Amino acid sequence: QVQLVESGGGLVQAGGSLRLSCAASGRTSSSYAMGWFRQAPGKERDFVAAISGSGSTYYADSVKGRFTISRDNAKNTLYLQMNSLKPEDSAVYYCATKPTIYYFLTYTRPREYDYWGQGTQVTVSS
C-alpha cells in the first residue's frame, strides 16, 4: 500500500505561482511512475503532468511551459511548480502513483494509476 498526501494549494491571483507537494509513504519506490491530475466541479478528472521513475516528464498541452513536475526520491515527494496561473487552472489537484517495472514510462490516464491522494484545492482569481 502507498499513501499520498498533497499540500500547497490555495487562492492566488491570475499570473501568480503555487507549488504543490505530494508526500508518499508506505511501499514507495523511486522507480514508480507518478502524476498530477485535476478536477473542476462538474468535469472529469484531467491529466496535468507525469514523471517516470527515470525522470522523464510529460505535460498536458494546456500547462506546457507553465507547470513543472519534479520528484525528490530521497524525500519521497512529488512536486508541481505552477507559474503564470490562469482562472481556468482552478480545480482540485490530485497526485497519483503507479507501481511499475517500466521505470522509463509515463502514464496519462487516471485508470492507469493505483494510488491517489485526497486532493488539494487551487483557486485562481481573475
Sequence and secondary structure as in RCSB ss.txt:
>XXXX:A:sequence
QVQLVESGGGLVQAGGSLRLSCAASGRTSSSYAMGWFRQAPGKERDFVAAISGSGSTYYADSVKGRFTISRDNAK
NTLYLQMNSLKPEDSAVYYCATKPTIYYFLTYTRPREYDYWGQGTQVTVSS
>XXXX:A:secstr
 EEEEEE  EEEETT  EEEEEEEEES  TTSEEEEEEE TTS  EEEEEE TT  EEE TTTTTTEEEEEETTT
TEEEEEE S  GGG EEEEEEEE  S TT     GGG  EE   EEEEEE 
